[in-house]
Amino acid sequence: MTHANLVSNARQSEAARDGVSEVTAVSSLPRSQDMGLVLSIAGPVALGVPSVLMDPIAFVQRPDRWLGAPAGERA
């Protein structure tokens, strides 16, 4: 993973926000994998938005937690 990859992904995430100013990222992706690192940590840091990180095991045990998190966090 290169710096250019991270910058490109951050720009794509910014474009996907489509002008929405208050956004919170919610993710249950493992942070040890590239997609989890980019979407759960690097993306929100680069965009300056809050991020709710859910343990992947918690998601597997009760997937409804992930569905409830966005409503509680305005994500």
N, C-alpha and C positions, 0 to 999 in steps of 0.2 A: 504494500500500500504506500503510495507516494503522497507527498504534500499536494501535488496537482490533483490527485484523486479526491482527497478530502475537500479541497477548495471547490472542485466541480460538484461534488455531492452537496455541499453547503449551499451553493448557488441554486441547484435544482430544488432543494428544500425551501429556499427563500421564494423561488418562483411559484412553488406549489401552495404557499400560504395565501396567494392571490389577494394581497392587501389586508388580510385579517391581522389586526395589531396585537390582540391578546390571545396568545397561543401557549398551551402547555403540552409538551411531548409526553406520551405515556408509552412505556415499552416493557415487554417481558422477554426481550431477546437476550441471550447470554452475552455478557460483556467480553467474554474471552474469544468471541468470534468477530470477524471483521465487520459484518453487518450490524451486530449489536454495538460494537465500539463506535461506528460511524453514526448510526441513527439514535443511539441512546445517550451518548456522551459528547462526541465531537460535534455533531450537528447542532444540538441545543447550545453548546458553548459558543460555537461560531456565530450562531444567530442571536445569541443573547436572550434565549427563552428558557423558562423553567422546565424541568424534566422530572417526571415521576418514574423511578426505576422499580419494577416489580421483579421479585425473585422468580425465575422460570419455574421452579418447583411449585411455588404457590399458584402459578397460572395453571400448571398441569393438574394440581389437586382440585382447584375450583376455578374454572375458566370464567365464571360469572364475576369474579373479582376484577378482571380486566375490563369487562363491560361496564362495571360500576365506577371504576376509577376515572374515566373521562368526564362523567357527569359531576363527580365531586370536585374535580380539578379544573373544570371549564376547558377541557382539552379537546 
